[in-house]
Amino acid sequence: MTRYLQVVSLAEARRVLATLMPATKKTEVVPLEEAVGRVTAEPIMAAYSVPQIHLSAMDGIAVRSADTVKASEQHPVTLPDALRVNTGNVVPPRYDAVIMIEDVWIEGETYTIRKAAAPWQHIRPAGEEISETEMILPAAHLIVPTDLGALAGYGVTGIEVLEFQIGLIPTGSEVIEHGQRPKPGQVVESNCFFAAAWLRSMEVSTHLYPITIDDQDLIREAIVRGVGENDLLIISAGSSAGTKDFTAEVIGDLGEVLVHGVAIKPGKPVIIGSIQGKPVIGLPGYPLSALTVMRELVIPALQDYGLQPPEYPAIQASLTRTVQKEVGSDEFVLVSAGEIDGRWVAVPQSRGAGVQMSMVRSNGYLQLAADQEGIMAGDEVRVQLTVSEALAERALLIIGSHDPAIDHLASLVSGEGVIIHSTHVGSMGGLLTLRQHQCHAAPMHLLAPDGTYNIPYLQQYLPEDDLVLLCVAEREQGFVSTTGLSIEDIGKYTFVNRQQGSGTRMLLDHYLHEHQIDPATIRGYDHEVTTHLAVAVAVRSGEADLGLCVYSAAAALDLKFQPLATERYELAIEKRMLDDPRVQTLIRAVRSPAFLSVLTRMGGYRTAETGVLREVPRPQPLPDPRI
């Protein structure tokens, strides 16, 4: 039965795809040196015994144990027959024991002993390690590097392994090959590129076809060829119901559309079809949707076939902020997980289906079941890691205000084994996360009414916590534009703003109040982005005429900059965290000459205070009005 955009559950979609996978597994024989990462199709047997004959396990003499029975300290025995051997030498059949050379007195051609030898003492019998025809590896075994030595030693030269061929066809008239710079309206093909790399990491053979434009006949030709040359075919984009989305129609004409729409988010428009008895997948065009379909549908089907992707553990973690969803679909949310004081914390990444940086910044994901409405901040959740637990333990969670300098710090500390996961939620968002002990550091630049930075807010919101502030730099904030606009022009042009709770937004509101400018009169005041670079990009692209950001972001995109204020950008850290090796590495990086060089090169930073660590004094208690 054809189901066109009739949404089915994830479990049903997996069942349908499983029925399309080949019942008979394909195999090929590969040389031993190419076998790592492949899965054995049949048990692998030893070609011969190891050792093939009795060998000496010691340097000494080979003897007949019966000749040594009467030997003791009081009654030494000079052996009538013995043979000098070294470790690994063949022990002739007439001997059944070896005596270490340290226990033998040698006089000329005679050997005298003072201790009896047990039968088969210090002898490696034939087949001790493995016997001829004994199994080395079972079927369905993922071959690892340590297997190769044994396989080579036991006479194996070629291995029969599972084989599977997947073709990937990118489509779209707006899609261009990677390596080209996109023009407005164009996108670089990435879905098939990363999917093919993922499949190759499982030792799946892949055929990545050229991009096919949105032409129904050309797509038909590409699919016919792809089905003929592969065991499974993936078509990227064209799976929705737009005027140029031809994938479902072509699959239906050539075969059958079994599923069109799965109750998952992101990834809902996925297609599962069959052409000539082979499975065909229509991959949604958005990158996070494609990722979800690959991970939740394609990879499990390959596992059922017998192939083995890397396996990573799941952990229990505390969620840093609330995640809401609609009932009816399984939703998958990428997270950055980090360990703080022996407990795991999970920071949700952007849920936009097209945000590829969420893939880069994450090291795990959580699944919200179809019947869930969401998960509250602070709830314990199950996070499936996408890296090893050891790698996740290297994560340093930095949550708060954005600055391009944090990215450069991430590069500096990575060489020392620390992985910075930064999430841009604004200065207040970072402060509140720090209050819940759910980050290692919270970047902030909060201007207080008295003209100072950060300390008054920490005293107000975290009055009982012992805190320190690590100065990254004093930085210039100002208006970015293509023509040199300033605050006097803000009511005449389209503006792009930072999100509520960000220090930049609070700085803007402070100056708007000073200049008696009503935010309601500013076109774009409610148009929010989460980073300084996003402000600069919006201006350069013409989306807005001006915005407020740091100088380094304006300089990076070669835009005009009108200074507004110099502010103190600092990392708030719980004092007890100073003993954490990851935090120590971060502090060293901030104080390093390499980082000072980066700030100087980026421009707009004053570095006299960079690396200075200052304690946040506890707030003074208010006087008792009764006294």
C-alpha positions in Angstrom: 0.0 0.0 0.0 1.4 3.4 -0.9 1.3 5.9 1.9 1.9 9.5 0.7 2.7 11.8 3.6 0.7 9.5 5.9 3.0 9.6 9.0 3.9 6.3 10.6 5.8 5.7 13.8 9.5 5.3 14.0 9.1 1.6 15.0 6.9 1.0 12.0 9.3 2.7 9.6 12.2 0.6 10.9 10.0 -2.6 10.4 9.2 -1.6 6.8 12.9 -0.9 6.0 14.0 -4.2 7.6 11.7 -6.2 5.3 13.4 -4.6 2.3 17.0 -5.5 3.3 18.5 -8.5 1.4 17.7 -11.8 3.0 20.9 -13.3 1.6 24.0 -11.5 2.7 26.6 -10.6 0.1 30.3 -11.3 0.8 33.7 -10.7 -0.6 37.2 -11.9 0.2 39.6 -9.2 1.2 43.4 -9.4 1.9 44.3 -9.6 5.6 45.8 -6.1 5.6 42.5 -4.6 4.4 40.3 -6.5 6.9 40.2 -4.1 9.9 36.7 -2.7 10.4 35.1 -5.4 8.3 32.7 -8.0 9.6 33.4 -11.7 9.2 30.8 -13.5 7.0 31.9 -17.0 8.2 33.9 -18.4 11.1 37.7 -18.2 10.4 39.7 -21.4 11.2 43.4 -21.9 11.8 45.2 -23.3 8.8 47.6 -25.2 11.1 48.4 -25.7 14.8 50.5 -23.3 16.7 53.0 -24.5 17.7 53.0 -27.2 15.1 55.4 -29.4 17.2 56.6 -29.4 20.8 58.8 -26.4 21.6 61.1 -25.5 24.5 59.7 -22.8 26.7 63.1 -22.2 28.4 66.8 -22.1 27.7 68.0 -25.4 29.1 68.3 -29.1 28.3 65.7 -31.5 26.9 65.4 -34.7 28.9 63.4 -37.9 29.4 61.6 -37.2 32.7 61.9 -40.9 33.7 65.7 -40.4 33.8 65.4 -37.6 36.5 63.1 -39.4 39.0 65.9 -40.1 41.6 67.6 -36.7 41.4 67.9 -34.7 44.7 70.3 -32.5 46.5 71.7 -35.5 48.3 71.8 -37.7 45.2 72.7 -35.8 42.1 72.0 -37.6 38.8 74.2 -37.4 35.7 71.8 -37.8 32.8 72.5 -40.6 30.3 70.8 -38.7 27.5 70.0 -34.9 27.2 70.0 -32.2 24.5 70.9 -28.6 24.9 68.0 -26.3 23.7 67.1 -22.7 23.6 63.7 -21.0 24.0 61.6 -21.8 20.9 63.7 -24.8 19.8 62.0 -28.0 18.7 62.0 -30.7 21.4 62.6 -34.1 19.7 60.0 -36.7 20.3 62.2 -38.9 22.6 62.2 -36.1 25.2 59.3 -35.1 27.4 60.7 -32.3 29.6 63.0 -29.3 29.7 65.2 -28.4 32.7 66.2 -24.7 33.0 69.9 -24.2 32.4 70.2 -22.5 35.8 69.4 -25.9 37.4 72.0 -27.9 35.4 75.7 -28.5 36.2 77.7 -28.9 33.0 81.0 -30.7 32.9 82.3 -31.2 29.4 79.6 -33.2 27.6 77.7 -34.3 30.7 74.7 -32.8 32.5 74.1 -33.3 36.2 70.9 -32.3 38.0 69.8 -32.3 41.7 66.0 -32.0 41.1 63.5 -34.3 39.3 61.7 -33.0 36.2 57.9 -33.4 35.8 56.6 -34.8 32.5 56.1 -31.9 29.9 57.8 -29.4 32.2 58.7 -26.2 30.3 57.5 -27.6 27.0 55.0 -25.8 24.8 53.1 -28.8 23.3 51.9 -28.8 19.7 48.6 -27.0 19.4 49.0 -25.3 22.8 48.0 -21.9 21.4 45.6 -23.1 18.7 45.0 -26.4 16.9 44.5 -26.8 13.2 40.9 -26.2 12.2 40.1 -24.5 15.5 38.1 -21.3 15.3 40.0 -18.0 15.4 37.1 -15.7 15.0 33.3 -16.4 14.8 31.0 -15.1 12.1 29.6 -11.6 12.6 32.8 -10.4 14.3 34.1 -6.9 13.8 37.8 -7.2 13.0 40.0 -5.0 15.0 43.8 -4.3 14.6 44.8 -6.7 17.4 43.1 -9.6 15.5 45.5 -9.2 12.5 48.6 -10.5 14.3 46.8 -13.7 15.4 45.2 -14.2 11.9 48.6 -13.8 10.2 50.2 -16.1 12.7 47.6 -18.8 12.2 48.0 -18.9 8.4 45.1 -16.7 7.3 45.8 -14.6 4.2 42.3 -13.7 3.0 39.0 -13.2 4.9 35.5 -13.5 3.7 33.6 -10.4 5.0 30.1 -8.9 4.6 29.7 -6.6 1.6 27.1 -3.9 1.1 27.0 -1.2 -1.5 25.0 2.1 -1.0 24.6 4.7 -3.7 23.9 8.4 -2.8 22.3 10.8 -5.2 22.2 14.5 -4.2 19.5 16.5 -6.0 18.5 20.2 -6.3 19.0 23.0 -8.7 20.3 25.2 -5.9 22.9 22.7 -4.7 26.5 23.0 -5.7 29.5 20.8 -5.1 31.6 21.3 -1.9 34.7 23.4 -2.5 32.7 26.0 -4.4 31.7 29.3 -2.8 27.9 29.5 -2.9 26.1 32.5 -4.3 22.9 33.9 -2.7 20.3 31.2 -3.0 22.8 28.4 -3.4 23.8 25.7 -0.9 26.8 23.4 -0.8 26.0 19.7 -1.0 26.7 18.3 2.4 24.1 15.6 3.2 25.4 12.9 0.9 29.0 14.0 1.6 28.8 13.4 5.4 26.5 10.3 4.9 29.0 8.6 2.6 31.8 9.3 5.1 29.7 7.9 7.9 29.0 4.7 5.9 32.6 4.3 4.9 33.6 4.4 8.6 31.5 1.2 8.8 33.4 -0.2 5.8 30.2 0.1 3.7 31.1 0.6 0.0 29.6 3.8 -1.2 29.0 5.4 -4.6 28.5 9.2 -4.4 26.9 10.3 -7.6 27.0 13.9 -9.2 24.4 16.4 -8.2 21.1 16.0 -10.2 19.1 19.2 -10.8 15.4 19.4 -10.2 14.3 17.8 -13.4 12.0 14.8 -13.1 13.4 13.0 -16.1 17.0 13.5 -15.0 16.1 12.3 -11.5 14.4 9.3 -12.9 17.6 8.4 -15.0 19.8 8.8 -11.9 17.6 6.6 -9.7 17.4 3.9 -12.4 21.2 3.8 -12.6 21.6 4.0 -8.8 19.2 1.1 -8.2 21.0 -1.0 -10.8 24.4 -0.4 -9.3 23.8 -0.6 -5.6 22.1 -2.7 -2.8 20.4 0.4 -1.3 19.9 3.8 -2.8 19.7 7.2 -0.9 18.4 10.3 -2.7 19.0 13.5 -0.8 16.4 16.3 -0.9 13.1 16.4 -2.9 11.3 14.3 -0.2 8.7 16.9 0.8 5.7 18.0 -1.1 7.0 21.1 -2.9 6.6 21.9 -6.6 10.1 20.7 -7.3 10.1 17.7 -4.9 10.0 14.8 -7.4 11.6 12.0 -5.4 8.4 10.3 -4.1 6.7 10.5 -7.5 9.6 8.9 -9.3 10.0 6.2 -6.7 6.3 5.5 -7.0 6.5 5.3 -10.8 9.5 3.0 -10.8 8.5 0.9 -7.9 6.5 1.5 -4.7 6.5 4.2 -2.0 5.9 2.3 1.2 6.3 5.1 3.7 6.3 8.9 3.2 6.4 10.6 6.5 7.7 9.3 9.8 6.8 10.7 13.2 10.3 11.9 14.0 11.6 15.5 14.4 13.7 16.5 12.6 13.3 14.2 9.6 9.6 13.8 9.2 9.4 13.9 5.3 11.6 10.8 4.9 10.6 8.4 2.1 11.0 4.6 2.2 10.4 2.9 -1.1 11.2 -0.2 -3.0 12.4 -0.5 -6.6 13.3 -3.9 -8.1 13.1 -5.3 -4.6 15.8 -2.9 -3.4 15.3 -0.4 -0.6 15.3 3.3 -1.6 15.5 6.1 0.9 14.4 9.7 0.2 16.5 11.8 2.6 15.1 15.2 3.7 17.2 18.2 2.5 17.9 19.8 5.9 21.2 18.6 7.4 19.9 17.7 10.9 16.9 15.9 9.3 19.3 13.9 7.2 21.4 13.1 10.2 18.4 11.9 12.2 17.2 9.7 9.3 20.7 8.2 8.8 21.1 7.5 12.5 17.6 6.3 13.3 16.7 4.4 10.2 19.6 3.6 7.8 22.2 2.6 10.4 19.9 0.3 12.4 19.0 -1.4 9.1 22.7 -2.0 8.4 23.1 -3.4 11.9 20.3 -5.8 11.3 22.1 -6.9 8.1 25.1 -7.6 10.3 27.4 -4.6 9.9 28.6 -2.9 13.1 28.9 0.8 13.6 30.9 2.1 16.6 29.1 1.8 19.9 29.1 4.5 22.5 27.6 4.5 26.0 24.6 6.2 27.3 24.8 8.4 30.4 22.3 10.0 32.8 22.6 13.8 32.8 21.0 16.9 34.2 19.4 19.1 31.6 20.4 22.7 31.7 17.3 24.2 30.2 13.7 23.2 29.4 13.0 21.5 26.1 9.4 21.6 24.9 7.8 19.7 22.1 4.5 18.7 20.5 2.9 15.4 21.3 2.9 12.8 18.5 6.5 12.6 17.3 9.7 11.2 18.6 12.1 14.2 18.8 15.8 14.0 18.9 17.8 16.9 20.4 21.6 17.2 20.0 23.4 18.1 23.3 26.8 18.9 24.6 27.4 16.7 27.7 30.1 17.5 30.2 31.1 16.1 33.6 30.9 18.6 36.6 31.8 17.3 40.2 31.2 13.7 39.2 27.8 14.3 37.6 26.9 14.8 34.0 25.3 17.9 32.6 23.6 18.1 29.1 23.3 21.4 27.2 20.7 21.4 24.4 22.0 22.7 21.1 20.0 24.5 18.5 17.0 22.5 17.2 16.8 24.1 13.8 16.9 21.4 11.1 19.4 23.3 9.0 21.9 24.2 11.7 24.9 22.0 10.9 27.0 23.5 13.7 24.8 21.8 16.2 26.3 18.5 14.9 29.8 19.9 15.4 29.2 21.3 18.8 27.4 18.3 20.2 28.7 15.0 21.6 25.4 13.3 22.3 21.7 13.4 21.8 18.5 12.7 23.8 15.3 11.3 22.6 11.9 12.7 23.6 9.2 10.0 23.2 6.1 10.7 21.1 3.9 11.0 24.1 6.1 13.5 25.9 5.4 17.3 26.0 8.9 18.2 27.0 11.6 17.9 29.6 12.1 20.5 32.3 15.4 22.2 33.2 17.1 20.2 35.9 15.5 16.9 35.0 17.6 13.8 34.7 17.7 12.6 31.1 19.3 9.7 29.2 21.9 11.0 26.8 23.3 8.7 24.1 26.8 9.8 23.6 28.2 10.0 20.0 31.8 9.8 21.3 33.6 7.7 23.8 32.9 8.5 27.5 36.6 9.3 27.9 36.4 11.9 25.2 33.2 13.3 26.7 34.9 13.7 30.0 37.3 16.1 28.4 34.5 18.5 27.7 34.6 22.0 29.3 31.2 23.6 29.2 31.3 27.4 28.6 27.8 28.8 28.6 26.9 32.5 28.4 27.9 35.5 26.3 29.4 35.0 22.9 32.7 36.4 21.8 34.8 35.2 18.8 37.8 34.9 21.2 36.2 31.9 22.8 36.6 30.0 19.6 40.3 30.7 19.6 40.6 29.6 23.2 39.0 26.3 22.1 41.7 25.9 19.5 44.4 26.6 22.1 43.2 24.2 24.8 42.4 21.3 22.4 46.1 20.7 22.1 46.2 20.0 25.8 43.3 17.5 25.7 40.5 19.8 26.7 37.4 20.2 24.4 35.5 23.5 24.8 31.7 23.2 24.2 30.4 26.8 24.1 26.7 27.6 24.0 25.6 31.2 23.4 22.7 32.0 25.7 23.7 35.6 26.7 25.3 36.8 29.9 22.2 36.4 32.0 21.5 32.9 30.6 25.1 32.0 31.5 24.8 33.5 35.0 21.6 31.5 35.7 23.3 28.3 34.4 26.2 28.9 36.7 23.8 29.4 39.6 22.5 25.8 38.9 26.2 24.6 38.9 25.7 23.4 35.3 28.7 24.9 33.6 32.4 25.3 34.2 32.5 28.9 33.2 30.0 31.6 32.3 31.2 34.4 30.0 29.6 37.8 30.8 29.8 41.5 30.3 26.9 42.9 32.4 27.0 46.7 32.9 25.7 47.6 36.4 24.0 51.0 37.1 27.1 52.1 39.0 29.2 51.7 35.8 31.0 48.5 36.9 30.8 45.2 35.3 29.6 41.7 36.4 30.3 41.7 40.1 27.0 43.4 41.2 25.0 40.8 39.2 26.9 37.9 40.6 26.4 39.3 44.1 22.7 39.7 43.4 22.0 36.3 41.8 24.7 34.1 43.5 25.1 35.7 46.9 26.1 32.5 48.7 28.6 31.2 46.1 32.4 31.7 46.2 33.2 33.0 42.7 36.1 34.3 40.7 36.2 36.3 37.5 38.8 35.6 34.8 39.3 38.6 32.5 39.4 37.6 28.9 39.8 41.2 27.7 38.3 44.7 27.7 36.6 44.9 24.3 35.0 47.6 22.1 31.3 47.4 21.4 29.8 49.5 18.8 27.5 49.9 15.8 28.3 47.9 12.7 27.1 49.0 9.2 28.4 49.3 5.7 28.3 53.1 5.8 29.4 54.2 9.3 26.0 54.5 11.1 25.9 55.3 14.8 23.3 55.5 17.6 21.9 58.8 16.2 20.8 56.8 13.1 19.2 53.9 14.9 15.6 55.2 14.4 16.1 55.7 10.6 17.4 52.3 9.5 16.6 48.6 10.0 18.3 47.2 13.0 19.4 43.6 14.1 19.4 43.0 17.8 21.0 40.5 20.2 18.7 38.2 22.3 17.1 39.2 25.6 19.4 38.6 28.5 22.6 39.2 26.5 25.0 41.8 27.8 25.0 43.5 24.4 21.2 43.8 24.6 21.5 45.3 28.1 24.2 47.7 26.9 22.0 48.8 24.0 19.0 49.4 26.3 21.2 51.4 28.7 22.2 53.8 25.9 18.8 54.0 24.4 17.5 55.1 27.8 20.3 57.7 28.0 19.5 59.0 24.6 15.7 58.9 25.3 15.1 56.6 22.4 11.9 54.4 22.6 12.7 50.8 21.5 9.3 50.6 19.8 10.5 53.2 17.3 13.4 51.0 16.1 12.6 48.8 13.1 14.1 45.4 13.8 14.5 45.8 17.6 12.7 42.4 18.0 14.9 40.7 15.3 17.2 38.7 17.5 20.4 36.7 16.8 22.6 34.9 19.3 26.2 35.9 18.3 28.2 39.0 17.4 29.2 37.4 14.1 25.5 36.8 13.3 24.9 40.5 13.7 27.7 41.3 11.3 26.5 38.7 8.8 23.0 40.2 8.9 24.4 43.6 8.1 26.7 42.5 5.4 24.0 40.5 3.7 21.6 43.5 3.7 19.2 41.8 6.1 19.7 44.8 8.4 21.4 48.2 8.0 23.1 48.3 11.4 23.5 46.3 14.6 25.5 46.3 17.8 28.5 44.0 18.1 32.2 43.8 19.1 34.8 45.3 16.9 36.5 42.0 16.0 33.2 40.7 14.4 32.9 43.9 12.3 36.6 43.7 11.3 36.3 40.0 10.3 33.6 40.9 7.7 35.3 44.2 6.7 32.4 46.4 7.9 32.3 50.0 9.3 32.4 50.3 13.1 31.4 53.1 15.3 32.5 52.6 18.9 29.9 52.9 21.7 31.6 51.5 24.8 34.5 49.6 26.2 33.4 46.7 28.4 35.0 44.1 30.6 34.4 40.6 29.2 35.1 37.9 31.9 34.5 34.3 32.7 32.7 33.7 35.9 33.9 30.5 37.6 33.1 28.8 40.9 36.1 29.1 43.1 36.2 25.4 43.8 36.5 24.7 40.1 40.0 26.2 40.0 41.3 22.8 41.0 39.8 21.1 38.0 42.6 20.4 35.5 40.4 21.5 32.6 39.8 24.9 34.2 43.5 25.2 34.9 44.2 24.5 31.3 41.7 27.2 30.3 43.4 29.8 32.6 46.8 29.0 31.2 45.5 29.5 27.7 43.9 32.9 28.5 47.3 34.0 30.0 49.4 32.6 27.1 51.3 34.8 24.7 49.6 32.9 21.9 46.2 34.1 23.1 47.4 37.7 23.5 48.6 37.5 19.9 45.2 36.3 18.8 43.4 39.2 20.5 45.9 41.7 19.0 45.4 40.3 15.5 41.6 40.3 15.8 41.5 43.9 17.0 39.2 45.8 19.3 40.6 44.3 22.5 42.6 45.8 25.4 44.7 43.2 27.0 46.2 44.9 30.0 43.8 43.0 32.2 43.7 39.7 30.2 44.3 36.7 32.5 43.7 38.7 35.7 41.7 36.6 38.2 39.7 38.5 40.8 37.5 37.2 43.6 33.9 38.2 43.8 33.3 39.6 47.3 30.3 38.4 49.2 27.6 41.0 49.3 27.4 43.0 52.6 24.2 42.2 54.6 21.7 45.0 54.9 21.5 46.7 58.3 18.8 45.6 60.6 16.2 48.4 60.6 15.3 47.6 64.2 18.7 48.7 65.4 
